[in-house]
Amino acid sequence: MDAQEINLTFEEAMDKLEQIVSEMERGGIPLEQMMAKFEEGAKLAKYCQEKLAGLKKKMEILTRRPDGSTAWEELPEE
């Protein structure tokens, strides 16, 4: 599973990532399964980061101009 192959919403990916972290924190998982879960979690984390970065680029706010008209403007970079 590659980050581009993940077919989940952001929320679903975050939920799955939280499940993986919880399972890993509980322990009792054989080393091979632990590594597989770690790899899956890393891919989910990358997917979520990419989603957030894409959304940040698209974020716009509606602003009112002095003449009363409205226009969409990009949010300033921090």
C-alpha positions as CSV (number, residue, x, y, z in Angstrom):
1,M,0.0,0.0,0.0
2,D,1.5,3.3,-1.2
3,A,0.3,6.7,0.0
4,Q,-1.1,7.3,-3.4
5,E,-3.0,4.0,-3.4
6,I,-4.9,4.7,-0.2
7,N,-8.6,5.0,-1.0
8,L,-9.8,6.5,2.3
9,T,-11.1,9.8,3.4
10,F,-8.8,11.9,5.6
11,E,-11.0,11.0,8.6
12,E,-11.0,7.3,7.8
13,A,-7.2,7.3,7.4
14,M,-6.8,9.2,10.7
15,D,-9.1,6.6,12.5
16,K,-7.1,3.7,11.1
17,L,-3.8,5.4,12.1
18,E,-5.2,5.9,15.6
19,Q,-6.1,2.2,15.7
20,I,-2.6,1.2,14.7
21,V,-1.0,3.4,17.3
22,S,-3.3,2.0,20.0
23,E,-2.6,-1.6,19.0
24,M,1.2,-0.9,19.0
25,E,1.0,0.8,22.4
26,R,-0.9,-2.2,23.9
27,G,2.0,-4.4,22.8
28,G,1.9,-8.2,22.7
29,I,2.2,-8.1,18.9
30,P,4.9,-10.3,17.3
31,L,7.8,-8.3,15.9
32,E,7.0,-9.0,12.2
33,Q,3.4,-7.8,12.7
34,M,4.7,-4.8,14.6
35,M,6.9,-3.8,11.7
36,A,4.0,-4.3,9.2
37,K,1.8,-2.1,11.3
38,F,4.6,0.5,11.6
39,E,5.0,0.6,7.8
40,E,1.2,0.9,7.3
41,G,1.0,3.7,9.9
42,A,3.9,5.5,8.2
43,K,2.1,5.3,4.8
44,L,-1.2,6.5,6.4
45,A,0.6,9.4,8.1
46,K,2.2,10.4,4.8
47,Y,-1.2,10.2,3.1
48,C,-2.8,12.5,5.8
49,Q,0.1,15.0,5.5
50,E,-0.3,15.1,1.8
51,K,-4.0,15.6,2.1
52,L,-3.5,18.5,4.6
53,A,-0.9,20.1,2.4
54,G,-3.2,20.0,-0.6
55,L,-6.1,21.4,1.4
56,K,-3.9,24.2,2.8
57,K,-3.0,25.3,-0.8
58,K,-6.7,25.4,-1.7
59,M,-7.9,27.2,1.4
60,E,-9.5,30.5,0.5
61,I,-11.5,33.0,2.4
62,L,-14.4,35.2,1.2
63,T,-13.5,38.8,1.7
64,R,-15.6,41.9,1.2
65,R,-14.2,44.7,-0.9
66,P,-14.7,48.3,0.0
67,D,-17.3,48.6,-2.8
68,G,-19.4,45.9,-1.2
69,S,-18.5,43.1,-3.7
70,T,-17.0,39.9,-2.6
71,A,-13.9,38.0,-3.8
72,W,-12.1,34.8,-3.0
73,E,-8.5,35.3,-1.9
74,E,-5.8,32.9,-1.0
75,L,-4.9,32.7,2.7
76,P,-1.4,34.2,3.3
77,E,1.4,31.7,3.9
78,E,2.7,31.6,7.4
